[in-house]
Amino acid sequence: MEYQLHEESPRVLVVDDEKVIREILSDFLTMEGYVVRTVEDGENALAELSRRSYNLVISDLKMPGMGGLELLEKIAEMKANVLTVIMTGFGTVETAIEAMKKGAYDYILKPFKIEEVVHVVERGLDRQRLQAENIKLKEAVSLYKISEAIAQSLSLDKVLDLILDGVLIEAEADVTTLILKDPGSGLFAERTRRVSDTVTGEFVGDLNIAEVLEHYRAEKPILAHGIRALKFFSEPPQDKRLVSFCSIPLKVHDRVIGMLNAYSYTRGHKFSEGQRKMLYVLASRAAVSIENARLYEDLVCKNRDLVTANMSLAENFRATIIGFAHALEESDKYTRGHSERVAFYSQLTALGLTLTEPEVEKIVQAGLMHDIGKIGIRYEKLNKPGKLTPEEVAMFRTHPAKGKRILEPIPSMGELIPGAWCHHENFDGSGYPRGLMGDNIPMLGRVVAIADTYDAMTSDRAYRKALPHEVAVAELERCAGAQFDPELVPVFLAKIEEFRKQEVEAGKEIPR
């Protein structure tokens, strides 16, 4: 039981020369579900950090030998992925500034209230998780590039190489294997594997294929750590301890055609749920590509028409990204259906500008994709009644640039980038992320900005109820020339009034 707690719970190291402080913090943090170890000085803390990985260190400022500030410097030199909180009975602004300069996340004044310490620990671990998610989001962009390369290849061997190389790099796996089902016999067998340069040997073991397939059929994700991973092996790895195991089905039309597996033997490196989801996206693209590559090779062998094997997978990518956008909104009741409504309102403006049909369709697609960069943004931090903190505002403001990075690797999505990247630019130059002004803001961004704001105002939010249509109209008119293009606002308002009138004449109920 202690082993499982060690594997699953955040780890906290308490460093203080006072035994009673160490014991109090250990008892209370353990009751909160953390794995806690204590040491009495900086030297022992460094020794402990070299033996085990920790999420957070709580250290006293004044200690015999190595004090808290020197410990901060040593931790920085170690490049340990750990947050540090300094405790001090000599709290001054200068002390806090010095601690922050040396890498401290926060500081606690003695005497402290234990609930304040618990709050600091929880906030620090939340921040650590958010940073990890942002890192994984950047890795997702790389995975999209890999996916594009996979989709463009009809060589089965090249597809398999791209898949395994991508998993090895992006998931930081020590070993990755790809098992394929033989179309003739129906049996599963390992087709290929990759081993990291940092690993000596191939400690894979024999998978229990029946157990893995049973989890696939039950739609259960396979992400297991330590001894919990061993149930998936008929013969577990012998020479090295398995730290983490992830297995993703390769499916085509609900048929499992293979398995993508990742292994970690590195102490402290467990695959995250975010990594599992990214590998799932990669596996879904890979499965289609593998099937297409097999089809292509079969067609070549039989000298059939190769035209069907050269089909583009651009629509598959488009469907995947749109699916991401829908999944993003489905997880949050306040934004459910937001992208579809923004696409519709953008279409109204486009029709009012008498654009060509392809141009109108591009604006509709841009409306659908405008918030794709919110993948990885934690809604529980943003959907709250109170005012956002500066950190939360900064987190939210990253989504236009993230949307650009997600769409960039996909050629068929390139023309939609301005809608995702520029819908928070303001006509007077006060917007973000680039502070563009006037006509320097692409037309897609200016159109989507109006539609996005109108829908946001007329929809329920965690912090307020939906505003009446008349209030939203007045706000758009007030901000024309500042936030919005003054020539596009009247176009949108005319078209929305026309639409509402048609709805009323058709006997349909419209929002106030």
DANORFEN-V417965 format. One record per residue. N is the residue number from 1. SS is DSSP state (helix for helix, strand for strand, loop for the rest). D_FIRST is the distance of its C-alpha to the first C-alpha in Angstrom with 2 decimals. Layout:
BEGIN
<<N SS D_FIRST> <N SS D_FIRST>>
END
This chain:
BEGIN
<<1 loop 0.00> <2 helix 3.80> <3 helix 5.34> <4 helix 5.27> <5 helix 6.46> <6 helix 8.68> <7 helix 10.04> <8 helix 10.90> <9 loop 12.06> <10 loop 15.46> <11 strand 15.76> <12 strand 18.39> <13 strand 20.28> <14 strand 22.49> <15 strand 25.65> <16 loop 27.98> <17 loop 30.09> <18 loop 29.79> <19 helix 26.89> <20 helix 27.10> <21 helix 26.81> <22 helix 23.71> <23 helix 22.05> <24 helix 23.24> <25 helix 22.05> <26 helix 18.61> <27 helix 18.19> <28 helix 19.62> <29 helix 18.03> <30 helix 14.50> <31 helix 15.57> <32 loop 16.71> <33 loop 13.30> <34 loop 14.02> <35 strand 12.44> <36 strand 15.31> <37 strand 16.96> <38 strand 20.45> <39 strand 23.49> <40 loop 27.02> <41 loop 29.28> <42 helix 29.97> <43 helix 30.04> <44 helix 26.55> <45 helix 25.43> <46 helix 27.06> <47 helix 25.48> <48 helix 21.97> <49 helix 22.92> <50 helix 24.19> <51 helix 20.92> <52 loop 18.52> <53 loop 19.22> <54 loop 19.25> <55 loop 20.43> <56 strand 22.37> <57 strand 23.95> <58 strand 25.46> <59 strand 28.15> <60 strand 30.94> <61 loop 34.42> <62 loop 36.09> <63 loop 34.40> <64 loop 35.97> <65 loop 36.38> <66 loop 34.86> <67 loop 34.94> <68 helix 33.26> <69 helix 36.00> <70 helix 36.03> <71 helix 32.25> <72 helix 32.81> <73 helix 35.41> <74 helix 33.24> <75 helix 30.38> <76 helix 33.07> <77 helix 34.34> <78 helix 30.91> <79 loop 30.87> <80 loop 27.21> <81 loop 26.06> <82 loop 24.99> <83 strand 26.55> <84 strand 27.91> <85 strand 28.84> <86 strand 31.34> <87 strand 31.67> <88 strand 35.16> <89 loop 37.45> <90 loop 40.40> <91 loop 40.10> <92 loop 43.07> <93 helix 43.81> <94 helix 44.52> <95 helix 41.15> <96 helix 39.35> <97 helix 41.56> <98 helix 40.99> <99 helix 37.20> <100 helix 37.37> <101 helix 39.74> <102 loop 37.31> <103 loop 34.58> <104 loop 32.82> <105 loop 31.49> <106 strand 32.28> <107 strand 33.00> <108 strand 32.36> <109 strand 35.03> <110 loop 34.46> <111 loop 34.39> <112 loop 31.94> <113 loop 30.54> <114 helix 26.77> <115 helix 27.08> <116 helix 29.21> <117 helix 26.60> <118 helix 23.95> <119 helix 26.67> <120 helix 27.47> <121 helix 23.88> <122 helix 23.58> <123 helix 27.03> <124 helix 26.35> <125 helix 23.24> <126 helix 25.33> <127 helix 28.08> <128 helix 25.91> <129 helix 24.76> <130 helix 28.42> <131 helix 29.62> <132 helix 27.24> <133 helix 28.55> <134 helix 32.10> <135 helix 31.56> <136 helix 30.30> <137 helix 33.35> <138 helix 35.60> <139 helix 33.94> <140 helix 34.66> <141 helix 38.32> <142 helix 38.12> <143 helix 36.53> <144 helix 39.48> <145 helix 41.84> <146 helix 40.10> <147 helix 40.33> <148 helix 44.02> <149 helix 44.64> <150 helix 42.86> <151 helix 44.95> <152 loop 48.14> <153 loop 47.64> <154 loop 48.70> <155 loop 47.81> <156 helix 44.72> <157 helix 43.92> <158 helix 44.31> <159 helix 42.10> <160 helix 39.29> <161 helix 39.78> <162 helix 39.66> <163 helix 36.47> <164 helix 34.51> <165 helix 36.01> <166 helix 35.15> <167 helix 31.46> <168 helix 31.24> <169 helix 32.84> <170 helix 31.71> <171 loop 28.00> <172 loop 27.97> <173 loop 26.60> <174 loop 26.78> <175 strand 27.79> <176 strand 29.07> <177 strand 30.53> <178 strand 32.78> <179 strand 32.99> <180 strand 36.09> <181 strand 37.33> <182 loop 40.64> <183 loop 43.16> <184 loop 45.01> <185 loop 42.46> <186 loop 39.65> <187 loop 37.16> <188 strand 34.59> <189 strand 34.86> <190 strand 33.93> <191 strand 36.99> <192 strand 36.15> <193 strand 33.52> <194 strand 33.41> <195 strand 31.68> <196 loop 31.53> <197 loop 33.86> <198 loop 31.07> <199 loop 29.31> <200 loop 30.73> <201 loop 30.23> <202 loop 29.04> <203 loop 25.47> <204 loop 25.38> <205 loop 24.67> <206 strand 25.94> <207 strand 24.90> <208 loop 24.51> <209 helix 27.35> <210 helix 27.16> <211 helix 23.54> <212 helix 24.46> <213 helix 27.65> <214 helix 25.96> <215 helix 23.92> <216 helix 27.22> <217 helix 29.03> <218 loop 26.57> <219 loop 27.07> <220 loop 23.36> <221 loop 22.80> <222 strand 21.02> <223 strand 19.07> <224 strand 15.72> <225 strand 13.83> <226 helix 12.27> <227 helix 10.97> <228 helix 11.64> <229 helix 15.22> <230 helix 15.76> <231 helix 16.59> <232 helix 19.77> <233 strand 21.04> <234 strand 23.02> <235 strand 23.03> <236 loop 20.44> <237 loop 21.73> <238 loop 22.30> <239 loop 23.65> <240 loop 21.41> <241 loop 17.80> <242 loop 17.69> <243 loop 16.43> <244 strand 17.63> <245 strand 19.69> <246 strand 22.16> <247 strand 24.67> <248 strand 27.67> <249 strand 30.27> <250 strand 33.89> <251 strand 35.81> <252 strand 39.54> <253 loop 40.73> <254 loop 37.38> <255 strand 37.65> <256 strand 34.83> <257 strand 36.78> <258 strand 34.02> <259 strand 30.62> <260 strand 29.97> <261 strand 26.85> <262 strand 25.44> <263 strand 23.13> <264 strand 21.78> <265 loop 21.10> <266 loop 21.71> <267 loop 19.08> <268 loop 18.33> <269 loop 20.33> <270 loop 18.56> <271 loop 21.08> <272 loop 21.54> <273 helix 22.48> <274 helix 25.95> <275 helix 26.24> <276 helix 25.27> <277 helix 28.01> <278 helix 30.50> <279 helix 29.89> <280 helix 30.43> <281 helix 33.79> <282 helix 34.70> <283 helix 33.79> <284 helix 35.94> <285 helix 38.86> <286 helix 38.27> <287 helix 38.28> <288 helix 41.70> <289 helix 42.97> <290 helix 41.84> <291 helix 43.54> <292 helix 46.62> <293 helix 46.69> <294 helix 46.60> <295 helix 49.35> <296 helix 51.35> <297 helix 51.20> <298 helix 52.20> <299 helix 55.08> <300 helix 56.24> <301 helix 56.23> <302 loop 58.24> <303 loop 60.51> <304 loop 59.91> <305 loop 60.52> <306 loop 58.15> <307 helix 58.74> <308 helix 55.94> <309 helix 53.49> <310 helix 54.40> <311 loop 53.21> <312 loop 51.64> <313 loop 48.05> <314 helix 48.89> <315 helix 48.55> <316 helix 45.07> <317 helix 44.14> <318 helix 45.93> <319 helix 44.11> <320 helix 40.75> <321 helix 41.48> <322 helix 42.96> <323 helix 39.91> <324 helix 37.81> <325 helix 40.11> <326 helix 39.86> <327 helix 36.06> <328 helix 36.07> <329 helix 38.27> <330 helix 36.62> <331 loop 33.44> <332 loop 35.58> <333 loop 37.89> <334 loop 40.25> <335 loop 41.18> <336 loop 41.12> <337 loop 44.43> <338 helix 45.39> <339 helix 46.14> <340 helix 48.31> <341 helix 50.28> <342 helix 50.76> <343 helix 51.97> <344 helix 54.44> <345 helix 55.76> <346 helix 56.15> <347 helix 58.11> <348 helix 60.44> <349 helix 61.33> <350 helix 61.80> <351 helix 64.16> <352 helix 66.07> <353 loop 66.65> <354 loop 68.18> <355 loop 65.99> <356 loop 65.99> <357 helix 63.63> <358 helix 61.46> <359 helix 61.28> <360 helix 60.27> <361 helix 57.55> <362 helix 56.22> <363 helix 56.02> <364 helix 54.21> <365 helix 51.62> <366 helix 51.25> <367 helix 50.56> <368 helix 47.84> <369 helix 46.17> <370 loop 46.82> <371 loop 43.28> <372 helix 41.36> <373 helix 40.34> <374 helix 38.08> <375 loop 35.39> <376 loop 32.58> <377 loop 34.05> <378 loop 31.56> <379 helix 33.46> <380 helix 31.34> <381 helix 32.68> <382 helix 36.25> <383 loop 36.67> <384 loop 36.85> <385 loop 39.83> <386 loop 40.39> <387 loop 41.86> <388 loop 39.91> <389 loop 39.06> <390 helix 40.79> <391 helix 37.54> <392 helix 37.12> <393 helix 40.82> <394 helix 40.47> <395 helix 37.50> <396 helix 39.61> <397 loop 42.64> <398 loop 40.97> <399 helix 41.13> <400 helix 44.80> <401 helix 44.32> <402 helix 41.09> <403 helix 43.06> <404 helix 45.71> <405 helix 43.26> <406 helix 41.70> <407 helix 45.15> <408 helix 46.86> <409 loop 45.61> <410 loop 46.88> <411 helix 50.69> <412 helix 51.29> <413 helix 49.55> <414 helix 51.41> <415 helix 54.13> <416 helix 51.64> <417 helix 50.14> <418 helix 52.59> <419 helix 51.36> <420 helix 47.74> <421 helix 48.70> <422 loop 51.62> <423 loop 51.12> <424 loop 50.31> <425 loop 53.38> <426 loop 56.09> <427 loop 59.78> <428 loop 60.69> <429 loop 58.23> <430 loop 55.69> <431 loop 52.88> <432 loop 50.04> <433 loop 48.75> <434 loop 52.13> <435 loop 54.54> <436 loop 57.03> <437 loop 60.22> <438 helix 62.61> <439 helix 63.43> <440 helix 61.16> <441 loop 58.34> <442 loop 58.25> <443 helix 59.61> <444 helix 56.31> <445 helix 54.56> <446 helix 57.34> <447 helix 57.37> <448 helix 53.60> <449 helix 53.47> <450 helix 55.81> <451 helix 54.04> <452 helix 50.60> <453 helix 51.83> <454 helix 53.72> <455 helix 50.74> <456 helix 48.46> <457 helix 51.03> <458 loop 51.62> <459 loop 47.96> <460 loop 45.51> <461 strand 43.09> <462 loop 40.28> <463 loop 42.63> <464 strand 45.81> <465 loop 47.51> <466 loop 49.66> <467 loop 53.02> <468 loop 56.26> <469 helix 58.01> <470 helix 60.92> <471 helix 58.77> <472 helix 57.10> <473 helix 60.57> <474 helix 61.89> <475 helix 59.02> <476 helix 59.62> <477 helix 63.31> <478 helix 62.67> <479 helix 60.47> <480 strand 62.75> <481 loop 63.87> <482 loop 61.02> <483 loop 57.76> <484 strand 59.30> <485 loop 62.16> <486 helix 65.19> <487 helix 66.74> <488 helix 63.70> <489 helix 62.92> <490 helix 66.21> <491 helix 65.60> <492 helix 62.19> <493 helix 63.45> <494 helix 66.42> <495 helix 64.32> <496 helix 61.70> <497 helix 64.53> <498 helix 66.14> <499 helix 62.93> <500 helix 62.40> <501 helix 66.01> <502 helix 65.65> <503 helix 62.59> <504 helix 64.53> <505 helix 67.53> <506 loop 65.28> <507 loop 64.13> <508 loop 60.58> <509 loop 58.77> <510 loop 57.95> <511 loop 55.81> <512 loop 57.84>>
END
